[in-house]
């Protein structure tokens, strides 16, 4: 199934509007706390949460974490997917060294250590505020 760019753009716009509502109610922080807990329970390392609301319209928060093996990164992603009521809009890289879960207002990146160092998203989003919900 192919989604046209205009439909995809509309869906991202709708997710942005939903994100505005979530931001006003504080539900985003509750989701971030839940994500952090799952990451900690699954022994993810170097958990970083970036508030990118002032820098991009694509998402509100980036969550970056490291797993030691492909098996661990998949287990982390599976646990997050299982614990949330709604599935992510997109899942990328499930069989690779960088898994991305796009929940609209929150995008979660789960890396293997060497891939995280190579892409260095923290540097790329260096102007973002680090938060600790």
C-alpha positions in Angstrom: 0.0 0.0 0.0 1.4 3.4 -1.0 0.4 6.5 0.8 0.6 9.7 -1.3 2.7 12.5 0.0 -0.3 14.8 0.4 -2.1 12.2 2.6 1.1 11.7 4.6 1.5 15.4 5.0 -2.1 15.7 6.2 -1.6 12.8 8.7 1.5 14.5 10.1 -0.4 17.8 10.3 -3.3 16.1 12.2 -0.7 14.5 14.5 0.7 18.0 15.1 -2.7 19.3 16.1 -3.2 16.4 18.4 0.3 17.1 19.8 -0.9 20.7 20.6 -3.8 19.3 22.6 -1.5 16.8 24.4 0.9 19.6 25.2 -1.8 21.7 26.8 -3.0 18.8 29.0 0.5 17.6 30.0 -0.2 14.1 28.7 3.1 14.2 26.8 5.1 14.3 30.1 3.2 11.3 31.4 4.0 9.3 28.2 7.7 10.3 28.6 7.7 9.1 32.2 6.2 5.8 31.0 8.8 5.5 28.2 11.7 6.3 30.6 10.5 3.6 33.0 10.3 1.0 30.2 13.7 1.9 29.0 15.2 1.6 32.5 13.4 -1.7 33.2 14.8 -3.1 30.0 18.3 -1.9 31.0 18.7 0.6 28.2 21.7 2.9 28.7 22.4 6.6 28.2 18.7 7.7 28.1 18.4 11.2 26.8 15.1 13.1 26.3 15.2 16.2 24.2 12.4 18.8 24.0 12.5 19.9 20.3 9.2 21.8 20.2 10.9 25.1 19.6 13.1 23.7 16.9 10.8 21.6 14.6 7.2 20.9 13.8 7.8 17.3 13.2 7.6 16.1 16.8 7.7 17.5 20.4 10.2 15.2 22.0 13.1 12.9 21.0 13.9 10.0 23.2 17.4 8.5 22.6 18.6 5.3 24.2 21.2 2.6 23.7 20.9 -1.2 23.8 23.9 -3.5 23.9 22.7 -6.0 21.2 20.2 -6.3 18.4 18.1 -8.6 20.6 18.0 -6.1 23.4 17.1 -3.2 21.1 14.2 -5.2 19.6 13.1 -6.3 23.1 13.0 -2.6 24.2 11.0 -1.6 21.2 8.6 -4.5 21.6 8.0 -3.6 25.2 7.3 0.0 24.4 4.9 -1.0 21.6 3.2 -3.5 23.9 2.7 -1.1 26.8 1.1 1.7 24.8 -2.6 1.7 23.9 -2.0 3.0 20.4 0.5 1.6 18.0 3.2 4.0 16.6 2.5 5.8 13.4 5.7 4.2 12.0 8.3 1.6 13.0 11.6 1.8 11.2 14.7 -0.4 11.3 13.3 -3.2 13.4 15.9 -5.6 12.0 18.8 -3.1 12.1 21.1 -1.4 14.6 18.8 1.7 14.9 15.1 1.3 15.7 12.8 4.3 15.4 9.3 4.4 16.9 7.2 7.4 15.7 4.3 8.2 18.0 3.8 11.7 16.5 4.5 13.8 19.5 7.3 11.5 20.6 9.9 9.9 18.4 12.0 7.1 20.1 15.4 6.1 18.8 17.0 2.9 20.1 20.6 2.4 19.0 23.4 0.0 19.2 26.4 1.9 20.8 28.6 2.3 17.7 25.6 3.5 15.6 24.6 6.0 18.3 28.1 7.4 18.4 28.3 7.6 14.6 25.0 9.5 14.1 25.3 11.6 17.3 21.7 12.9 17.4 22.4 14.8 20.6 24.9 16.9 18.7 22.6 17.3 15.7 19.8 18.5 18.1 22.3 20.4 20.3 20.0 23.4 20.7 17.2 21.2 22.2 16.6 21.3 25.9 17.4 18.1 27.8 14.6 17.2 30.1 14.1 14.6 32.8 10.5 13.8 33.4 
